[in-house]
Structures are given as C-alpha cells and as structure tokens.
Amino acid sequence: MSASGPMGVGVIGAGKISDQYLENLTRFPDVEVRIVADLYPERAAEQAAAYGVPESGLPEQALQHPDVEIIVNLTIPAAHAEVSMAALDAGKHVWTEKPFSLDRASGQRLLEKAESAGLRIGGAPDTFLGAGLQTARRMIERGDIGVPLTGLTLFEVPGPVDDHRNLEVLLSRGAGPLWDMGPYYLTALTQCFGSFRSVVAAGRIARPTRVLQVGPKTGQEITVQVPTHVSIIAEFESGQSSTSVLSWDSPHRRVGHVEIVGSEATLSIPDPNHFDGDLHIRRAGDDDWTTVPAVGPVGGRGLGTLDIARAVRAQVPHRASGRLAYHVVDTMAAVSESIERGEAVSVRSSVPATETVGEDWDPYLKTL
C-alpha cells in the first residue's frame, strides 16, 4: 500500500444505498474504489460495472484485497458490527453505514479493536460534514444566536407501506424510526450542544402486527419489534436540552425540522439527512425569518470515507469518528431503555468536539 496517491477502497454491500456512495467515491480523486463485494456476487458485479470499478466478488475478496486500505461497510444493520470487525481483523480502516452497532458491547469492541490495531473507524452519518450543518456550527460558535439554550427536532412520516420489500427489516431490532433516522438528528444535536448526558423517552407501536406482501414470505404475519413513534427529551453535558420526535405513525410528512433556540435568536438548520440547504434565522423582534445560504462542501455520502483517507495520510484525527458514532448508539440505547423502564437513563459515553470543516475543503481536489 502506497503512502501517496489515492487510497484504495473496497465496498461491501451492493444494495440501494451503494448507488449514492459509488457515485461520489468514484469521483473523489483522493480515493479509488477497487472492488465492490456482496453476498450476492452478481449484484456486486452489476454495481461494479455501472460505476467503472475494476473488480467485484464476495466480501472475503474485498477483505483480502492487497490494494484496499478502507472498507466501506454498507451491509444491513444486523451485520454492521460483524463486518466492521472482520475488516479491522484484516488490517483495514473502516467506514460503516449507520447504526455503528446494535448495542453498546459490540460497539465498544470495535473501538477497542481499532485502537489496539492502530486503525481508523468511522460511521455514518457524514451529512454533518456538509455545508448545511457546518454553516450552522460556524453561526452558533460565532454567537449569531447568543447563548444556545434548547433544540427541537421533528421527523414524522407515514412509515413503510405494507408492500415495502424490506418491511420486516425496517420493523426489526436495529431499525424503526429511532435507529434508522435517529442518527441524523442526534448527530446534528451533538454538533450544536456536544455530548448527551441523559434522556427520558416514550414510545409506542401503532400497528403491533403486519402482513408481508412481497417476497418469499408473502402472507406471513410478523410482530413489530420496535416502537414506530418515539418522543425524547434529552439533556446535554453542557446543560442545554432538546426535544425530539421520530415517528412513522403520522399521516403527513414533516421531516428535516431542526431548530436551535438561543438567547438572542432561533436558527433553523437544513435537513440533517442532507448535506446542503439554506438556513433561516429569526432574531428577537424580527417579524419574519432571514435566509442564510449554506457555505462549504457538499459532496454527498462518502465524505466521511474521504475524510478518513485524508486524515490517515496527514496523521490527524478524522471527524466522523467511531467515538461519535458510538456515542449516538449509546444515546439510542439509553432511549430504548428509557422507553422500557419508564424513567430517565444516563448516557454513559462522551465525545470530544468535532473539528469544523473549512469553507474551502474541497472533496474534488486531488491532495494525496
């Protein structure tokens, strides 16, 4: 493996999300996708051909590939920790889709393994590296809203329909609106307030059973394993608090709503599931909102992988770190425990502030 030139990437998991990653990673000059792998090699071959990747095959081939330095783990949530650990065991850096793991124990083992092996591990979302949330951070740190006090996030949609091809997965452990969409909103809040300290939550399941309508299990009734509506009140180590709703039980759509209330103004932040979007600020005494264009990199999914590659070569910390992804898992686990126990639950981990991304940070610039 070279200490200069683009860093070799192997993608494991050729499902739907791989389109976004491959479209971007094959355009970033500092990384080079050398193999696409999947348990279904024909699917991997199709994706490799579609994006001009020279090789495809089974996951073992990506793990053993001599020119791959970073594994991008795009498998299903239940396999994230296992595949990430296999990559670390193979001596590869890791970028994994969210959630980082499905429990604290497996997530902690990943962090310990990466540290002992001198490898990098990071996890989605990397949307906070984009212009939208980075502009929000600069505004907050500059004092544009005064002292940050509280946060509000809303995600409400009808949820997966009965004939969704992944209905069973989406209603199983490791999914639901908390584990599927929560990482975007909770990560955004960490960028505004820092580490979570405790949570108290309530959850419900609107339809406890569903009948599968597509695939080999068509007609089979399944039990919904996760809440389809979650309400969270969180407290941060810095003393601020937030209120969040994550719901698949709403007849209408209300997504991407993130507001940070300060002592002098309220800031509306772009959808944390996206990398860009205008911000809006309303100061005390204003009759309406003022639009603030986002400034900085956009790039799309894959920015976190690129940031690892550049950070490894520069021997500096990467931003969308495993510690951050684990802290979000720890927070979601605390939310789940709070729902089950009906009481506030402490968040055990803490994470240092993430270095901001410069306005001139260009994913399309060749630097390695």
VOMIKE-778267 format. One record per atom (N, C-alpha, C): residue in one letter; y, z, x. Coordinates in steps of 0.05 Angstrom, whole numbers, padded with zeros to 5 digits, always signed. Layout:
<pts>
AYZX;...
</pts>
This chain:
<pts>
M-00024+00000+00017;M+00000+00000+00000;M+00025+00000+00018;S+00044-00017+00011;S+00067-00021+00027;S+00088+00000+00021;A+00104+00007+00042;A+00127+00026+00038;A+00152+00011+00030;S+00150-00015+00027;S+00173-00031+00018;S+00163-00053-00001;G+00181-00066-00015;G+00174-00086-00034;G+00167-00073-00060;P+00162-00089-00081;P+00156-00078-00108;P+00131-00061-00108;M+00132-00040-00124;M+00109-00022-00126;M+00089-00032-00147;G+00064-00032-00139;G+00043-00042-00156;G+00037-00024-00180;V+00034-00036-00204;V+00030-00022-00229;V+00004-00032-00242;G-00012-00013-00252;G-00035-00020-00268;G-00031-00008-00296;V-00033-00025-00317;V-00030-00016-00344;V-00058-00011-00356;I-00063+00013-00367;I-00088+00019-00381;I-00081+00023-00410;G-00092+00006-00427;G-00086+00007-00455;G-00071-00018-00463;A-00084-00036-00478;A-00072-00062-00485;A-00066-00064-00514;G-00059-00041-00527;G-00052-00041-00555;G-00024-00051-00560;K-00015-00045-00584;K+00011-00056-00593;K+00034-00048-00575;I+00035-00023-00566;I+00058-00013-00550;I+00059-00027-00523;S+00036-00039-00514;S+00036-00051-00488;S+00054-00076-00487;D+00060-00088-00510;D+00078-00111-00510;D+00105-00103-00499;Q+00116-00081-00509;Q+00143-00073-00500;Q+00143-00066-00470;Y+00122-00052-00461;Y+00121-00045-00433;Y+00118-00069-00415;L+00100-00087-00423;L+00094-00110-00406;L+00118-00129-00405;E+00132-00132-00428;E+00155-00149-00428;E+00176-00140-00408;N+00180-00113-00406;N+00200-00103-00388;N+00190-00100-00360;L+00167-00089-00356;L+00157-00084-00329;L+00153-00110-00313;T+00147-00132-00327;T+00144-00157-00313;T+00171-00170-00306;R+00193-00157-00316;R+00220-00168-00310;R+00235-00150-00290;F+00225-00126-00285;F+00238-00108-00266;F+00228-00116-00238;P+00246-00124-00220;P+00237-00134-00193;P+00226-00112-00175;D+00231-00087-00181;D+00222-00065-00163;D+00193-00056-00170;V+00181-00067-00191;V+00153-00062-00197;V+00139-00088-00202;E+00113-00088-00198;E+00097-00112-00202;E+00071-00104-00216;V+00067-00114-00241;V+00043-00108-00256;V+00020-00125-00245;R+00000-00112-00234;R-00021-00126-00221;R-00047-00128-00236;I-00050-00111-00257;I-00074-00112-00274;I-00068-00099-00301;V-00079-00110-00322;V-00080-00098-00348;V-00109-00091-00355;A-00113-00066-00363;A-00141-00057-00368;A-00143-00045-00396;D-00167-00047-00407;D-00172-00035-00433;D-00203-00032-00436;L-00211-00014-00454;L-00239-00011-00460;L-00250-00037-00472;Y-00232-00053-00484;Y-00239-00079-00495;Y-00228-00100-00476;P-00243-00109-00456;P-00232-00127-00435;P-00220-00153-00446;E-00230-00162-00469;E-00219-00187-00480;E-00190-00183-00488;R-00184-00159-00499;R-00157-00152-00506;R-00139-00151-00481;A-00149-00139-00460;A-00134-00137-00435;A-00129-00165-00424;A-00149-00183-00426;A-00145-00210-00416;A-00123-00225-00431;E-00123-00221-00457;E-00102-00234-00474;E-00074-00225-00466;Q-00071-00198-00462;Q-00045-00188-00454;Q-00037-00197-00426;A-00056-00197-00408;A-00050-00205-00381;A-00041-00235-00381;A-00055-00251-00396;A-00047-00280-00397;A-00020-00283-00410;A-00014-00267-00430;A+00011-00270-00445;A+00035-00263-00427;Y+00031-00245-00408;Y+00054-00236-00392;Y+00052-00243-00362;G+00034-00261-00356;G+00032-00271-00329;G+00021-00251-00309;V+00005-00233-00318;V-00006-00213-00300;V-00032-00224-00288;P-00036-00223-00261;P-00057-00238-00249;P-00086-00228-00255;E-00089-00202-00261;E-00116-00192-00265;E-00118-00176-00291;S-00143-00174-00301;S-00148-00157-00324;S-00177-00147-00322;G-00183-00126-00338;G-00210-00116-00336;G-00212-00089-00350;L-00232-00073-00342;L-00237-00047-00353;L-00219-00026-00339;P-00215-00003-00351;P-00198+00018-00339;P-00206+00025-00310;E-00232+00025-00305;E-00241+00032-00278;E-00231+00013-00257;Q-00227-00012-00265;Q-00217-00032-00246;Q-00188-00027-00239;A-00172-00018-00258;A-00145-00011-00252;A-00143+00014-00235;L-00160+00034-00240;L-00160+00059-00225;L-00168+00054-00196;Q-00186+00034-00191;Q-00196+00029-00164;Q-00181+00007-00150;H-00161-00005-00163;H-00147-00028-00152;H-00131-00019-00127;P-00136-00032-00104;P-00123-00024-00079;P-00093-00028-00079;D-00082-00046-00095;D-00054-00052-00095;D-00038-00039-00118;V-00051-00021-00132;V-00038-00007-00154;V-00031+00021-00145;E-00005+00028-00147;E+00005+00054-00139;E+00011+00072-00164;I+00018+00059-00186;I+00025+00074-00210;I+00008+00064-00233;I-00005+00082-00247;I-00019+00076-00272;I-00001+00082-00295;V+00002+00062-00313;V+00017+00066-00338;V-00004+00070-00360;N-00005+00094-00371;N-00026+00102-00389;N-00016+00098-00418;L-00026+00077-00431;L-00018+00070-00458;L-00042+00073-00478;T-00060+00091-00472;T-00083+00096-00489;T-00075+00112-00513;I-00095+00117-00531;I-00089+00134-00555;I-00084+00162-00546;P-00069+00178-00563;P-00062+00205-00555;P-00085+00223-00546;A-00108+00220-00559;A-00131+00237-00553;A-00141+00232-00525;A-00135+00208-00513;A-00145+00201-00487;A-00124+00205-00465;H-00099+00212-00472;H-00078+00212-00452;H-00085+00230-00428;A-00092+00255-00434;A-00097+00274-00412;A-00120+00265-00394;E-00142+00256-00407;E-00165+00247-00391;E-00159+00224-00373;V-00145+00204-00384;V-00139+00180-00368;V-00119+00187-00346;S-00099+00203-00352;S-00080+00212-00332;S-00093+00227-00309;M-00112+00244-00316;M-00126+00259-00295;M-00143+00240-00278;A-00156+00221-00291;A-00172+00202-00275;A-00154+00186-00256;A-00130+00179-00265;A-00111+00165-00247;A-00103+00182-00223;L-00097+00208-00229;L-00090+00226-00207;L-00113+00229-00188;D-00137+00232-00199;D-00161+00234-00182;D-00164+00210-00164;A-00155+00187-00174;A-00157+00162-00159;A-00134+00158-00139;G-00116+00178-00138;G-00094+00177-00119;G-00070+00160-00128;K-00068+00157-00155;K-00046+00141-00166;K-00025+00159-00178;H+00000+00151-00177;H+00021+00163-00193;H+00016+00155-00222;V+00028+00170-00240;V+00022+00166-00269;V+00047+00166-00286;W+00048+00146-00303;W+00067+00147-00326;W+00050+00146-00351;T+00054+00165-00370;T+00038+00165-00394;T+00055+00164-00419;E+00045+00150-00438;E+00058+00150-00465;E+00057+00178-00476;K+00074+00183-00496;K+00074+00209-00509;K+00051+00211-00530;P+00042+00235-00535;P+00049+00260-00522;P+00035+00262-00495;F+00047+00278-00477;F+00037+00282-00450;F+00008+00292-00450;S+00002+00310-00468;S-00025+00321-00473;S-00025+00332-00502;L-00048+00340-00511;L-00050+00351-00538;L-00051+00381-00538;D-00050+00394-00515;D-00049+00423-00514;D-00038+00431-00487;R-00031+00457-00485;R-00018+00467-00461;R-00037+00466-00437;A-00063+00474-00442;A-00081+00476-00419;A-00085+00450-00404;S-00090+00428-00419;S-00094+00403-00405;S-00069+00393-00393;G-00046+00398-00405;G-00020+00390-00394;G-00015+00405-00368;Q-00021+00431-00367;Q-00017+00447-00343;Q-00035+00437-00321;R-00060+00430-00327;R-00078+00420-00307;R-00067+00394-00294;L-00055+00377-00311;L-00043+00352-00300;L-00021+00358-00280;L-00003+00377-00287;L+00019+00384-00270;L+00008+00396-00243;E-00011+00413-00245;E-00023+00426-00221;E-00036+00405-00203;K-00051+00386-00216;K-00065+00366-00200;K-00045+00348-00186;A-00024+00339-00200;A-00004+00322-00188;A+00010+00336-00165;E+00016+00361-00168;E+00030+00376-00147;E+00011+00379-00123;S-00014+00386-00127;S-00032+00391-00105;S-00038+00365-00090;A-00038+00342-00105;A-00044+00317-00093;A-00019+00302-00081;G+00004+00314-00085;G+00029+00301-00076;G+00035+00275-00091;L+00028+00275-00117;L+00033+00251-00133;L+00054+00256-00154;R+00065+00235-00165;R+00085+00237-00187;R+00071+00233-00213;I+00080+00249-00233;I+00071+00244-00260;I+00095+00247-00279;G+00097+00228-00297;G+00119+00229-00316;G+00109+00220-00343;G+00125+00225-00364;G+00116+00218-00391;G+00139+00210-00409;A+00131+00194-00429;A+00150+00185-00450;A+00159+00209-00466;P+00182+00207-00478;P+00199+00182-00479;P+00217+00180-00455;D+00222+00154-00448;D+00242+00149-00427;D+00267+00137-00440;T+00268+00138-00467;T+00292+00129-00481;T+00317+00144-00473;F+00314+00169-00465;F+00338+00184-00458;F+00351+00175-00432;L+00337+00157-00417;L+00349+00145-00393;L+00367+00122-00400;G+00367+00113-00425;G+00384+00091-00433;G+00413+00098-00437;A+00428+00078-00443;A+00458+00081-00445;A+00465+00101-00467;G+00451+00101-00490;G+00459+00117-00512;G+00460+00147-00506;L+00437+00158-00498;L+00436+00187-00492;L+00450+00194-00466;Q+00451+00176-00447;Q+00465+00182-00422;Q+00495+00183-00427;T+00506+00166-00445;T+00534+00168-00452;T+00540+00194-00466;A+00522+00202-00484;A+00525+00228-00497;A+00526+00251-00477;R+00508+00251-00458;R+00508+00272-00438;R+00534+00273-00423;R+00544+00250-00415;R+00570+00249-00400;R+00592+00260-00417;M+00592+00254-00443;M+00613+00264-00461;M+00612+00294-00464;I+00587+00304-00467;I+00584+00333-00470;I+00592+00348-00445;E+00583+00338-00422;E+00588+00351-00396;E+00618+00349-00389;R+00631+00328-00399;R+00660+00325-00394;R+00677+00344-00412;G+00664+00355-00433;G+00679+00373-00450;G+00691+00359-00474;D+00682+00335-00481;D+00694+00320-00503;D+00691+00333-00530;I+00670+00350-00533;I+00666+00363-00559;I+00671+00393-00556;G+00682+00402-00534;G+00686+00430-00529;G+00660+00443-00520;V+00655+00467-00529;V+00631+00481-00523;V+00609+00473-00542;P+00586+00461-00533;P+00565+00454-00551;P+00553+00479-00565;L+00550+00477-00591;L+00541+00500-00607;L+00514+00496-00621;T+00512+00475-00636;T+00487+00471-00652;T+00480+00442-00652;G+00455+00436-00659;G+00445+00409-00662;G+00431+00405-00688;L+00431+00380-00698;L+00418+00373-00723;L+00404+00346-00718;T+00378+00345-00724;T+00363+00320-00722;T+00347+00316-00748;L+00347+00291-00757;L+00333+00284-00782;L+00317+00259-00777;F+00291+00261-00785;F+00274+00237-00786;F+00257+00240-00811;E+00263+00222-00831;E+00250+00223-00857;E+00242+00194-00865;V+00216+00189-00869;V+00207+00163-00877;V+00184+00166-00896;P+00176+00144-00910;P+00153+00147-00928;P+00126+00152-00913;G+00125+00146-00888;G+00100+00152-00873;G+00080+00129-00875;P+00058+00130-00861;P+00038+00108-00860;P+00026+00103-00888;V+00024+00078-00895;V+00013+00070-00921;V-00017+00071-00920;D-00030+00071-00943;D-00059+00074-00945;D-00074+00052-00930;D-00063+00028-00928;D-00077+00007-00915;D-00068+00003-00885;H-00056+00024-00874;H-00049+00023-00846;H-00074+00023-00829;R-00076+00005-00810;R-00101+00002-00795;R-00107+00026-00777;N-00086+00042-00771;N-00090+00066-00754;N-00085+00092-00770;L-00090+00091-00797;L-00084+00113-00814;L-00098+00139-00805;E-00124+00137-00798;E-00139+00161-00791;E-00128+00173-00765;V-00121+00157-00746;V-00110+00167-00721;V-00083+00181-00726;L-00066+00168-00742;L-00039+00179-00747;L-00040+00206-00762;L-00062+00211-00776;L-00064+00236-00792;L-00082+00256-00779;S-00089+00251-00753;S-00107+00269-00739;S-00091+00285-00718;R-00105+00305-00707;R-00093+00322-00686;R-00080+00305-00664;G-00056+00312-00656;G-00041+00297-00636;G-00023+00276-00648;A-00022+00275-00674;A-00004+00255-00687;A+00011+00270-00709;G+00015+00257-00732;G+00033+00268-00752;G+00061+00265-00742;P+00081+00270-00759;P+00109+00266-00751;P+00117+00284-00728;L+00105+00308-00725;L+00113+00326-00703;L+00105+00314-00676;W+00080+00307-00673;W+00071+00298-00647;W+00076+00268-00642;D+00080+00253-00663;D+00085+00224-00660;D+00114+00219-00655;M+00132+00231-00671;M+00161+00226-00669;M+00176+00249-00656;G+00165+00273-00657;G+00179+00296-00646;G+00188+00293-00617;P+00171+00281-00600;P+00180+00279-00572;P+00207+00265-00568;Y+00214+00246-00585;Y+00240+00233-00582;Y+00263+00252-00588;Y+00260+00266-00610;Y+00282+00284-00619;Y+00284+00309-00602;L+00260+00321-00595;L+00261+00345-00579;L+00270+00339-00551;T+00263+00316-00540;T+00273+00309-00513;T+00303+00305-00514;A+00313+00292-00535;A+00342+00288-00537;A+00356+00315-00538;L+00345+00335-00552;L+00358+00361-00553;L+00357+00375-00526;T+00336+00371-00510;T+00336+00383-00483;T+00358+00372-00466;Q+00365+00347-00470;Q+00386+00334-00454;Q+00413+00345-00461;C+00416+00356-00485;C+00442+00366-00494;C+00444+00396-00490;F+00422+00411-00492;F+00422+00440-00492;F+00405+00453-00470;G+00388+00438-00457;G+00370+00450-00438;G+00343+00458-00450;S+00330+00478-00438;S+00303+00485-00446;S+00303+00501-00473;F+00282+00496-00488;F+00277+00512-00513;F+00268+00540-00505;R+00276+00560-00521;R+00267+00587-00517;R+00247+00596-00538;S+00252+00589-00563;S+00235+00597-00585;S+00239+00579-00609;V+00219+00579-00626;V+00220+00563-00651;V+00209+00578-00674;V+00219+00572-00698;V+00206+00581-00722;V+00205+00556-00740;A+00181+00552-00753;A+00177+00527-00766;A+00161+00531-00792;A+00163+00511-00810;A+00147+00509-00834;A+00137+00481-00836;G+00113+00478-00847;G+00101+00451-00850;G+00085+00450-00876;R+00082+00425-00885;R+00065+00421-00909;R+00052+00394-00908;I+00031+00391-00924;I+00017+00365-00926;I+00019+00356-00955;A+00033+00334-00960;A+00038+00324-00987;A+00012+00315-01000;R-00005+00300-00985;R-00030+00289-00995;R-00052+00298-00977;P-00067+00319-00983;P-00087+00330-00965;P-00110+00311-00959;T-00116+00292-00977;T-00137+00273-00971;T-00127+00245-00975;R-00138+00226-00959;R-00131+00198-00962;R-00156+00182-00961;V-00155+00158-00972;V-00178+00140-00971;V-00172+00116-00954;L-00188+00111-00933;L-00184+00089-00915;L-00189+00063-00930;Q-00171+00043-00925;Q-00173+00018-00940;Q-00177-00006-00922;V-00177-00002-00896;V-00183-00024-00877;V-00202-00014-00855;G-00215-00033-00842;G-00233-00026-00820;G-00261-00019-00829;P-00277-00011-00809;P-00306-00006-00815;P-00310+00018-00833;K-00290+00036-00835;K-00293+00060-00852;K-00280+00056-00880;T-00275+00032-00888;T-00262+00027-00913;T-00277+00041-00936;G-00261+00055-00952;G-00272+00070-00975;G-00278+00099-00968;Q-00277+00106-00943;Q-00283+00134-00935;Q-00259+00152-00939;E-00264+00175-00951;E-00242+00195-00955;E-00239+00212-00930;I-00215+00216-00920;I-00210+00232-00897;I-00192+00256-00904;T-00195+00277-00889;T-00177+00300-00893;T-00154+00299-00873;V-00130+00301-00884;V-00106+00301-00867;V-00106+00326-00850;Q-00105+00323-00823;Q-00108+00346-00805;Q-00081+00358-00796;V-00059+00345-00801;V-00033+00354-00791;V-00012+00354-00813;P+00008+00372-00811;P+00029+00371-00831;P+00043+00344-00831;T+00050+00335-00855;T+00065+00310-00857;T+00095+00315-00861;H+00102+00340-00863;H+00131+00348-00864;H+00134+00373-00848;V+00152+00373-00829;V+00157+00396-00811;V+00187+00402-00810;S+00194+00427-00814;S+00221+00436-00810;S+00222+00456-00788;I+00241+00454-00769;I+00242+00470-00745;I+00270+00482-00741;I+00272+00507-00736;I+00296+00520-00726;I+00289+00529-00697;A+00305+00519-00678;A+00299+00525-00650;A+00323+00539-00637;E+00316+00556-00618;E+00336+00569-00601;E+00332+00561-00573;F+00353+00557-00558;F+00352+00548-00530;F+00358+00571-00511;E+00349+00568-00486;E+00355+00588-00466;E+00384+00592-00462;S+00400+00571-00467;S+00429+00573-00464;S+00443+00587-00487;G+00427+00593-00509;G+00439+00608-00531;G+00445+00591-00556;Q+00446+00564-00553;Q+00451+00547-00576;Q+00426+00545-00594;S+00430+00533-00617;S+00407+00530-00635;S+00408+00502-00648;S+00385+00494-00660;S+00384+00468-00673;S+00366+00470-00697;T+00370+00451-00715;T+00354+00448-00739;T+00343+00420-00740;S+00317+00417-00744;S+00304+00391-00744;S+00285+00387-00767;V+00285+00363-00778;V+00265+00356-00799;V+00251+00331-00789;L+00224+00332-00790;L+00207+00310-00783;L+00188+00306-00806;S+00192+00284-00821;S+00177+00281-00846;S+00167+00253-00851;W+00142+00252-00861;W+00130+00227-00871;W+00127+00228-00901;D+00141+00247-00914;D+00138+00251-00943;D+00162+00242-00959;S+00181+00228-00946;S+00205+00220-00960;S+00203+00193-00973;P+00212+00189-00997;P+00212+00162-01009;P+00232+00143-00997;H+00251+00153-00982;H+00271+00136-00969;H+00271+00141-00939;R+00285+00124-00925;R+00285+00125-00895;R+00312+00137-00886;R+00310+00157-00869;R+00333+00168-00856;R+00324+00175-00828;V+00329+00158-00809;V+00319+00161-00782;V+00341+00160-00761;G+00335+00170-00738;G+00354+00168-00716;G+00379+00185-00719;H+00378+00205-00736;H+00402+00222-00741;H+00402+00246-00722;V+00420+00245-00703;V+00423+00267-00683;V+00453+00274-00681;E+00460+00298-00688;E+00488+00307-00686;E+00489+00332-00668;I+00508+00333-00651;I+00513+00356-00634;I+00541+00367-00642;V+00542+00391-00652;V+00567+00403-00661;V+00578+00420-00639;G+00603+00415-00632;G+00616+00431-00611;G+00640+00446-00623;S+00653+00462-00607;S+00675+00479-00617;S+00699+00462-00624;E+00701+00437-00614;E+00724+00420-00619;E+00718+00394-00633;A+00692+00386-00633;A+00685+00360-00646;A+00655+00359-00651;T+00648+00340-00668;T+00619+00334-00673;T+00613+00307-00662;L+00590+00305-00648;L+00582+00280-00635;L+00557+00270-00648;S+00557+00245-00658;S+00534+00232-00669;S+00522+00214-00648;I+00497+00219-00642;I+00483+00205-00620;I+00465+00183-00630;P+00462+00161-00616;P+00444+00139-00625;P+00415+00149-00628;D+00400+00133-00644;D+00372+00139-00649;D+00357+00144-00622;P+00345+00168-00619;P+00332+00174-00593;P+00306+00159-00589;N+00298+00142-00608;N+00275+00124-00604;N+00284+00098-00593;H+00310+00095-00587;H+00321+00071-00576;H+00337+00078-00551;F+00344+00057-00535;F+00357+00061-00510;F+00387+00057-00512;D+00397+00046-00534;D+00425+00038-00536;D+00435+00045-00564;G+00460+00038-00569;G+00472+00043-00595;G+00498+00058-00592;D+00516+00052-00611;D+00543+00065-00610;D+00540+00095-00616;L+00559+00110-00604;L+00562+00138-00611;L+00586+00141-00629;H+00588+00164-00643;H+00611+00169-00661;H+00619+00198-00657;I+00645+00201-00655;I+00656+00228-00651;I+00677+00234-00672;R+00676+00258-00682;R+00696+00266-00702;R+00708+00293-00694;R+00733+00292-00686;R+00746+00316-00676;R+00758+00332-00699;A+00763+00357-00693;A+00775+00375-00713;A+00801+00363-00723;G+00804+00361-00749;G+00828+00349-00760;G+00827+00319-00765;D+00807+00305-00755;D+00804+00277-00759;D+00795+00271-00788;D+00804+00250-00799;D+00795+00242-00826;D+00770+00225-00825;D+00764+00214-00802;D+00740+00196-00800;D+00729+00197-00772;W+00707+00184-00768;W+00693+00182-00742;W+00706+00161-00725;T+00706+00166-00699;T+00714+00146-00679;T+00690+00135-00664;T+00687+00109-00663;T+00664+00097-00650;T+00668+00096-00619;V+00647+00104-00605;V+00647+00103-00576;V+00624+00086-00566;P+00629+00063-00554;P+00607+00046-00545;P+00591+00060-00522;A+00565+00056-00522;A+00548+00067-00501;A+00552+00051-00476;V+00551+00064-00453;V+00555+00051-00427;V+00532+00059-00409;G+00520+00039-00396;G+00499+00045-00377;G+00475+00026-00382;P+00453+00033-00369;P+00429+00015-00370;P+00416+00016-00397;V+00403-00006-00405;V+00387-00006-00430;V+00358-00010-00421;G+00350-00035-00415;G+00324-00039-00402;G+00300-00037-00420;G+00297-00016-00436;G+00274-00014-00453;G+00251+00002-00441;R+00229+00005-00457;R+00206+00020-00448;R+00196+00009-00421;G+00191+00028-00403;G+00185+00020-00375;G+00205+00031-00356;L+00229+00040-00366;L+00249+00051-00348;L+00238+00075-00333;G+00222+00092-00347;G+00210+00115-00334;G+00192+00108-00311;T+00176+00087-00315;T+00158+00078-00293;T+00175+00068-00270;L+00195+00052-00276;L+00213+00042-00255;L+00226+00065-00240;D+00235+00086-00254;D+00248+00108-00242;D+00229+00123-00223;I+00204+00125-00230;I+00184+00137-00212;I+00182+00121-00187;A+00179+00094-00190;A+00176+00077-00166;A+00200+00080-00147;R+00224+00079-00158;R+00247+00082-00140;R+00249+00110-00128;A+00242+00130-00144;A+00243+00158-00134;A+00223+00163-00112;V+00199+00152-00115;V+00178+00155-00094;V+00188+00144-00068;R+00199+00120-00069;R+00208+00107-00044;R+00232+00121-00032;A+00249+00132-00049;A+00273+00146-00040;A+00267+00176-00034;Q+00243+00185-00041;Q+00235+00213-00037;Q+00254+00232-00051;V+00261+00226-00076;V+00278+00243-00092;V+00263+00248-00118;P+00271+00269-00134;P+00258+00274-00159;P+00262+00251-00179;H+00242+00246-00196;H+00245+00227-00218;H+00254+00242-00243;R+00266+00228-00261;R+00279+00240-00284;R+00261+00247-00307;A+00246+00228-00317;A+00228+00233-00340;A+00202+00245-00329;S+00205+00270-00320;S+00184+00283-00305;S+00161+00294-00322;G+00139+00300-00309;G+00117+00313-00322;G+00125+00340-00333;R+00142+00354-00318;R+00151+00381-00327;R+00167+00379-00353;L+00184+00359-00355;L+00199+00355-00380;L+00180+00348-00403;A+00162+00329-00398;A+00143+00321-00419;A+00125+00344-00427;Y+00117+00361-00407;Y+00101+00384-00414;Y+00117+00405-00430;H+00142+00408-00424;H+00159+00427-00439;H+00161+00419-00468;V+00162+00393-00473;V+00163+00383-00501;V+00136+00389-00514;V+00113+00385-00500;V+00087+00392-00511;V+00085+00421-00517;D+00095+00438-00498;D+00095+00467-00502;D+00111+00474-00527;T+00134+00461-00531;T+00151+00466-00554;T+00136+00457-00580;M+00124+00434-00580;M+00109+00425-00604;M+00085+00443-00610;A+00072+00453-00589;A+00050+00472-00593;A+00060+00497-00606;A+00084+00506-00597;A+00096+00530-00608;A+00103+00526-00637;V+00113+00502-00644;V+00119+00495-00672;V+00094+00496-00689;S+00072+00484-00679;S+00047+00485-00694;S+00037+00513-00698;E+00040+00530-00678;E+00032+00558-00680;E+00049+00573-00700;S+00075+00567-00700;S+00094+00580-00718;S+00087+00573-00747;I+00079+00548-00752;I+00071+00539-00779;I+00046+00555-00788;E+00027+00557-00770;E+00002+00571-00776;E+00006+00601-00781;R+00023+00613-00764;R+00025+00642-00764;R+00048+00652-00782;G+00067+00634-00789;G+00089+00642-00806;G+00109+00661-00792;E+00113+00656-00766;E+00131+00673-00751;E+00143+00658-00727;A+00164+00669-00715;A+00176+00656-00692;A+00156+00657-00668;V+00156+00636-00652;V+00139+00634-00629;V+00156+00627-00604;S+00151+00641-00583;S+00166+00635-00558;S+00155+00609-00544;V+00172+00595-00532;V+00165+00572-00515;V+00161+00582-00487;R+00138+00578-00475;R+00131+00592-00450;R+00144+00578-00426;S+00147+00552-00426;S+00156+00538-00403;S+00186+00534-00403;S+00196+00525-00380;S+00225+00519-00377;S+00226+00495-00359;V+00248+00480-00361;V+00250+00456-00345;V+00279+00454-00334;P+00282+00446-00309;P+00310+00444-00298;P+00324+00420-00311;A+00350+00420-00309;A+00366+00398-00320;A+00359+00372-00306;T+00359+00351-00321;T+00352+00325-00310;T+00377+00312-00299;E+00375+00300-00275;E+00398+00286-00264;E+00406+00263-00282;T+00432+00260-00286;T+00442+00238-00302;T+00437+00211-00289;V+00438+00190-00305;V+00434+00163-00295;V+00462+00150-00293;G+00468+00140-00270;G+00494+00127-00265;G+00499+00103-00283;E+00524+00099-00290;E+00530+00076-00307;E+00522+00049-00294;D+00521+00049-00267;D+00515+00024-00253;D+00485+00022-00245;W+00468+00041-00255;W+00440+00040-00249;W+00428+00015-00263;D+00418-00004-00248;D+00411-00030-00259;D+00381-00034-00255;P+00365-00035-00278;P+00336-00039-00275;P+00329-00067-00265;Y+00347-00086-00267;Y+00341-00113-00259;Y+00351-00120-00231;L+00360-00099-00217;L+00368-00103-00189;L+00345-00097-00170;K+00341-00115-00151;K+00320-00110-00132;K+00329-00091-00111;T+00316-00068-00109;T+00325-00047-00089;T+00303-00039-00070;L+00278-00047-00075;L+00256-00038-00058;L+00246-00061-00040;
</pts>
